[in-house]
Amino acid sequence: MVSRSTVRAKAPGKINVHLGVGSLQDDGYHDVATAYQAVSLYEIVEATSAPDFSVRFTGPIASSGLSTGADNLAIRAAMALARRGRVTDGVSLSIDKHVPIAGGMGGGSADAAATLVACDELWGLHLGRDALHEIARELGADVPFALAGGTAVGTGRGDQLTPALARGQFHWVLAYADDGLSTPDVYRALDEHRALHAADIAPAHDVPTVDARVLQALRAGDASMLAEALQNDLQAPALQLRPRLVGTLELGERSGALAGIVSGSGPTVAFLCDSVESAVELQASLGAAQVMAVKVTGPVPGARLID
């Protein structure tokens, strides 16, 4: 039963303030241990009753290269929810994109999470968060966190979530790259680097863990402490594939950031600042250097309906 003809929902992008990548498994995947923080950069999904499934994109992020077919993650989310709820209707999705595409911030996952929340309301299913999380885990590693938001530790593929306490607000400036990075390419580069330098570096753990200093800094709401503990095992391969990001990191840290880190598989660089004022100044400095930059805060809630 359709409760409304159109429903809107939003879901946030994320920053990985810690990302440890385990060794390559026989199935071709890696276990990870990550600390996620949802930030105030949102994907907005409008879901309208329709006889079939479709998606279109608007907003400031160029989206001409995105698939609008059945392989699109938002379409997959809607179809999975329809199967679970035994819904025979379709949905027309309009997604206002603000999270960089292939930028390491989980934009596609946010699309899927917002679609689950919007269609659950549109179709009058009211399945509850636990059921939506089950579907989210089937869709992709970052979808459950986009649904939950806040701050959390993710293990396994990143989809096994444990909420983490974070006090206060953290101020970030995101520096966008002109083009995206393929997550499989970045993982492949990491595996190649580890194999090539096996004699010189410690072997990767099969089951990585999140650095306790990261969790302590989040609990304390201490940006300086968090800046010292930021870590991403995918940063080195991302920099290898996009060497110009080295200059972006150096520019941000010279311009007042406490620290910078490649978010996820990149190429978005997240700079942590000690105050909103320093974030404003850093955004201006990056803009003056022709680097597109956006100021955000975290943590923020996960996927929610918009009145």
Stockholm file with secondary structure:
# STOCKHOLM 1.0

chainA/1-307         MVSRSTVRAKAPGKINVHLGVGSLQDDGYHDVATAYQAVSLYEIVEATSAPDFSVRFTGPIASSGLSTGADNLAIRAAMALARRGRVTDGVSLSIDKHVPIAGGMGGGSADAAATLVACDELWGLHLGRDALHEIARELGADVPFALAGGTAVGTGRGDQLTPALARGQFHWVLAYADDGLSTPDVYRALDEHRALHAADIAPAHDVPTVDARVLQALRAGDASMLAEALQNDLQAPALQLRPRLVGTLELGERSGALAGIVSGSGPTVAFLCDSVESAVELQASLGAAQVMAVKVTGPVPGARLID
#=GR chainA/1-307 SS CCSCSEEEEEEEEEEEEEEEEEEECTTSCEEEEEEEEEEEEEEEEEEEEESSEEEEEESSSCCTTSCCSTTSHHHHHHHHHHHHHTCCCEEEEEEECCSCTTSSSCHHHHHHHHHHHHHHHHTTCCCCHHHHHHHHHHHCTTHHHHHHBSEEEEETTTTEEEECCCCSCEEEEEECCSSCCCHHHHHHHHHHHHHHTTTTSCCCCSSCCCCHHHHHHHHHTCHHHHHHHCEETTHHHHHHHCTHHHHHHHHHHHTTCSEEEECTTSSCEEEEESSHHHHHHHHHHHHHTTCCEEEEEECCBCSEEEC
#=GC SS_cons         CCSCSEEEEEEEEEEEEEEEEEEECTTSCEEEEEEEEEEEEEEEEEEEEESSEEEEEESSSCCTTSCCSTTSHHHHHHHHHHHHHTCCCEEEEEEECCSCTTSSSCHHHHHHHHHHHHHHHHTTCCCCHHHHHHHHHHHCTTHHHHHHBSEEEEETTTTEEEECCCCSCEEEEEECCSSCCCHHHHHHHHHHHHHHTTTTSCCCCSSCCCCHHHHHHHHHTCHHHHHHHCEETTHHHHHHHCTHHHHHHHHHHHTTCSEEEECTTSSCEEEEESSHHHHHHHHHHHHHTTCCEEEEEECCBCSEEEC
//
